[in-house]
Amino acid sequence: MKVLLLSPSPPHLHLGGIATVNRYRTGLQQRGHLCEVFGSTSEGVLKQSLEGTIGRFRPDIVHAHDALRTGVHLLGLRTPWVVSLSGEDLHHDMLLEDQGPLVCEVLRRAYRVLVPNEVAQALVEQRVPEAIGKVDVVPRAAVRLPTGGTDLRRSLGIPRQRFLVFLPGGLRPIKGQHRAMSLVCVLRKQGADVEMILAGPDQDAVYAGELRGHYGKQPGVRVLPALAHDRMGAAYADADVVLNTSLSEGAAPTILEAGMLGRPVVAADVPGNRELLRHKETGLLFGDEQEMARQVLALYRNRSAAGALGVRIREDFQRRFDEGREIGGLLSSYAAA
């Protein structure tokens, strides 16, 4: 089968989507399928180049990852095409007055719609009844990243004994990094030797600027640009806890990556995260900032409990989010399309 994968762009702003598409490509190629990945930075160039690429490559199926940023360009395409939804599609773009109708039209006209879990399936079918019967649940795979890159502690001079909180992800309102603004201050008042690192691309310039301005005044907090993918494994491995503060999620790549490396995760109690983590068994879920601080402090004070949590999340993710299952789900959807 010849598969054309459409990746959101520009690449430096959509690291999670890029990683997902690259994982699709690798898995499909290992099954013997011929794949190309397409993306661009300009809508005009994207439209023209996409037509040329389809004409040259002549794919059997086109797979767009992210309905708004890639799926819109497939409206009217006669070649069978499917779309896999991002968390942004589900919990933000679909609800906007200007962009929501476009996303819904993509879901109506796609041959198949791929979602990461049953909660997302129910949302799609509720909002776009025309999609009922063509929504496929394909759980995202959890991949163990290599940990041989330069670690954060060494490069930033953070002592080994200091408790390190890592908050990765693009800087935009839906990721909710502002919810952690008082975390380090609160923990240090409790006597905790703690530091926090945020790392991710500036996906919303105003929001990112406000975060950097606020956090820049706080001791024990650093806001870094997005880390290269080959450094992320080492960054997770360096962290004592990985934090997710999102206001909504689909299937957060950062949680999947952290979990596969056995890192304890403290995450916002939102539907997408609840599909990944079982509270107090494989992770900790918080409802507000005070609860978040209490949970991180509890892990700081009980390192053995934190380690056990990391072991359980890794074992759980290895069992539930297998790469082979993900690629099998893609191929089933392609066949149905």
Secondary structure in CASP SS format (residue, H / E / C, confidence):
PFRMAT SS
TARGET T0000
AUTHOR 0000-0000-0000
METHOD secondary structure of the structure
MODEL  1
M C 1.00
K E 1.00
V E 1.00
L E 1.00
L E 1.00
L E 1.00
S C 1.00
P C 1.00
S C 1.00
P C 1.00
P H 1.00
H H 1.00
L H 1.00
H C 1.00
L H 1.00
G H 1.00
G H 1.00
I H 1.00
A H 1.00
T H 1.00
V H 1.00
N H 1.00
R H 1.00
Y H 1.00
R H 1.00
T H 1.00
G H 1.00
L H 1.00
Q H 1.00
Q H 1.00
R C 1.00
G C 1.00
H C 1.00
L E 1.00
C E 1.00
E E 1.00
V E 1.00
F E 1.00
G C 1.00
S C 1.00
T C 1.00
S C 1.00
E H 1.00
G H 1.00
V H 1.00
L H 1.00
K H 1.00
Q H 1.00
S H 1.00
L H 1.00
E H 1.00
G H 1.00
T H 1.00
I H 1.00
G H 1.00
R H 1.00
F H 1.00
R C 1.00
P C 1.00
D C 1.00
I E 1.00
V E 1.00
H E 1.00
A E 1.00
H E 1.00
D C 1.00
A C 1.00
L C 1.00
R C 1.00
T C 1.00
G H 1.00
V H 1.00
H H 1.00
L H 1.00
L C 1.00
G C 1.00
L C 1.00
R C 1.00
T C 1.00
P C 1.00
W E 1.00
V E 1.00
V E 1.00
S E 1.00
L C 1.00
S C 1.00
G H 1.00
E H 1.00
D H 1.00
L H 1.00
H H 1.00
H C 1.00
D H 1.00
M H 1.00
L H 1.00
L C 1.00
E C 1.00
D C 1.00
Q C 1.00
G H 1.00
P H 1.00
L H 1.00
V H 1.00
C H 1.00
E H 1.00
V H 1.00
L H 1.00
R H 1.00
R H 1.00
A C 1.00
Y C 1.00
R E 1.00
V E 1.00
L E 1.00
V E 1.00
P C 1.00
N C 1.00
E H 1.00
V H 1.00
A H 1.00
Q H 1.00
A H 1.00
L H 1.00
V H 1.00
E H 1.00
Q H 1.00
R H 1.00
V C 1.00
P H 1.00
E H 1.00
A H 1.00
I C 1.00
G C 1.00
K C 1.00
V E 1.00
D E 1.00
V E 1.00
V C 1.00
P C 1.00
R C 1.00
A C 1.00
A C 1.00
V C 1.00
R C 1.00
L C 1.00
P C 1.00
T C 1.00
G C 1.00
G C 1.00
T C 1.00
D C 1.00
L H 1.00
R H 1.00
R H 1.00
S H 1.00
L H 1.00
G C 1.00
I C 1.00
P C 1.00
R C 1.00
Q C 1.00
R C 1.00
F E 1.00
L E 1.00
V E 1.00
F E 1.00
L E 1.00
P E 1.00
G C 1.00
G C 1.00
L E 1.00
R C 1.00
P H 1.00
I H 1.00
K H 1.00
G C 1.00
Q H 1.00
H H 1.00
R H 1.00
A H 1.00
M C 1.00
S C 1.00
L H 1.00
V H 1.00
C H 1.00
V H 1.00
L H 1.00
R H 1.00
K H 1.00
Q C 1.00
G C 1.00
A C 1.00
D C 1.00
V E 1.00
E E 1.00
M E 1.00
I E 1.00
L E 1.00
A E 1.00
G C 1.00
P C 1.00
D E 1.00
Q C 1.00
D C 1.00
A H 1.00
V H 1.00
Y H 1.00
A H 1.00
G H 1.00
E H 1.00
L H 1.00
R H 1.00
G H 1.00
H H 1.00
Y H 1.00
G C 1.00
K C 1.00
Q C 1.00
P C 1.00
G C 1.00
V E 1.00
R E 1.00
V E 1.00
L E 1.00
P C 1.00
A C 1.00
L C 1.00
A C 1.00
H H 1.00
D H 1.00
R H 1.00
M H 1.00
G H 1.00
A H 1.00
A H 1.00
Y H 1.00
A H 1.00
D H 1.00
A C 1.00
D C 1.00
V E 1.00
V E 1.00
L E 1.00
N E 1.00
T C 1.00
S C 1.00
L C 1.00
S C 1.00
E C 1.00
G C 1.00
A C 1.00
A C 1.00
P H 1.00
T H 1.00
I H 1.00
L H 1.00
E H 1.00
A H 1.00
G H 1.00
M H 1.00
L C 1.00
G C 1.00
R C 1.00
P C 1.00
V E 1.00
V E 1.00
A E 1.00
A E 1.00
D C 1.00
V C 1.00
P H 1.00
G H 1.00
N H 1.00
R H 1.00
E H 1.00
L H 1.00
L C 1.00
R C 1.00
H E 1.00
K C 1.00
E C 1.00
T C 1.00
G E 1.00
L E 1.00
L E 1.00
F E 1.00
G C 1.00
D C 1.00
E H 1.00
Q H 1.00
E H 1.00
M H 1.00
A H 1.00
R H 1.00
Q H 1.00
V H 1.00
L H 1.00
A H 1.00
L H 1.00
Y H 1.00
R H 1.00
N C 1.00
R H 1.00
S H 1.00
A H 1.00
A H 1.00
G H 1.00
A H 1.00
L H 1.00
G H 1.00
V H 1.00
R H 1.00
I H 1.00
R H 1.00
E H 1.00
D H 1.00
F H 1.00
Q H 1.00
R H 1.00
R H 1.00
F C 1.00
D C 1.00
E H 1.00
G H 1.00
R H 1.00
E H 1.00
I H 1.00
G H 1.00
G H 1.00
L H 1.00
L H 1.00
S H 1.00
S H 1.00
Y H 1.00
A H 1.00
A H 1.00
A C 1.00
END
